[in-house]
C-alpha cells in the first residue's frame, strides 16, 4: 500500500471552515493508507481557518497550505486543489466531513485491482453538526456497466446526492474532464465525464461521514446564495439546468461513442428537457428579467441626459 504508485493527493478547498476543520483534517491524518499529500486551498477565509491550517502544516509535512488573495468561489477552489496535485490518485475532501480510517485504503484497493474503474467511493452516512447520524438514504452511483453510454445515461437522469465526488479518482481520468463547473450542480458534469471514461464503484462500507449543517452548501437552496458560493460573485447570471444540459450535450457530441449511442443519449437529454419544461422555462424568465434590468440600468443615464 505504500509504494509510489499508490500515492494519493487529497484536495481540500475551504472557506470559513474553522468550526469543523480540525475534525476533518484529523480524520484524514488518521488514515491507515498514510501515503498521501493533503493540499488545502483557502478561499480568503475571514475566520480562524488560516491559523488552523498553518498549525497543522507545521506539525505534518504531508500538508501543503495555500491561500487565495480573494474569494474566487467554490468551483475555482475545487479545480485549484486538483491542479496543485501530483499523485496517481486524487480525492476531494470537504472541510466539514469526516473520513473513517479505512476510507482511502478501501478505495485504493478497488482502483488498483481493476483498471476499468476510474472512481471508487464508500457508502455515505449523513451526520448533523453534533456528529449524530441521520436517517437519510443515498441512491448512490454504483455504475459498473461495460457500456459507457448506459453509465452516462444514469448520470443524466440523476438529481440526488453527489457523494461519489468525494471518493478516490484516477488522476489520469480526472485530467481528461473539464472538472467542476461554476454553476450550481456543476459536479454532475465531472461524474458524467468520468462515467464516460470508466466505471464508478460503490464500496459497501459506511466509511464516509457527510456532515449536514446550516452553513453547508447542500442546505442552502436559494439561487442567489448558490451563485455566490460557486463563483465568489453575487452579480452573475446562473441558469444551472440550461448550463448542465449544454455541458451534457457537448460531452456527448465530443465523445467517441458510436453514433447510435450518441443519438440515444441525446434523446435522453431532450426527454429531460420536456419532463422539466416548467423549470427550464422558469430559468429563461429569470434570465430575461436579468438582462432587461441590466439594459434598463445602462439606458437610464442616457435617457436622463
ZIFEN-V94816 format. One record per helix or strand. SS is the DSSP state (H for helix, E for strand). FROM is the first residue (numbers start at 1). TO is the last residue. If there is no record, write none. Layout:
ss | from | to
SS | FROM | TO
SS | FROM | TO
//
This chain:
ss | from | to
H | 4 | 6
E | 8 | 14
H | 18 | 29
E | 36 | 42
H | 49 | 59
E | 63 | 67
H | 74 | 83
E | 89 | 92
E | 98 | 99
H | 103 | 113
E | 117 | 127
E | 133 | 133
E | 143 | 143
H | 148 | 156
H | 163 | 166
E | 168 | 170
H | 171 | 175
H | 187 | 197
E | 199 | 211
H | 217 | 219
H | 223 | 231
H | 240 | 254
H | 259 | 275
H | 277 | 304
//
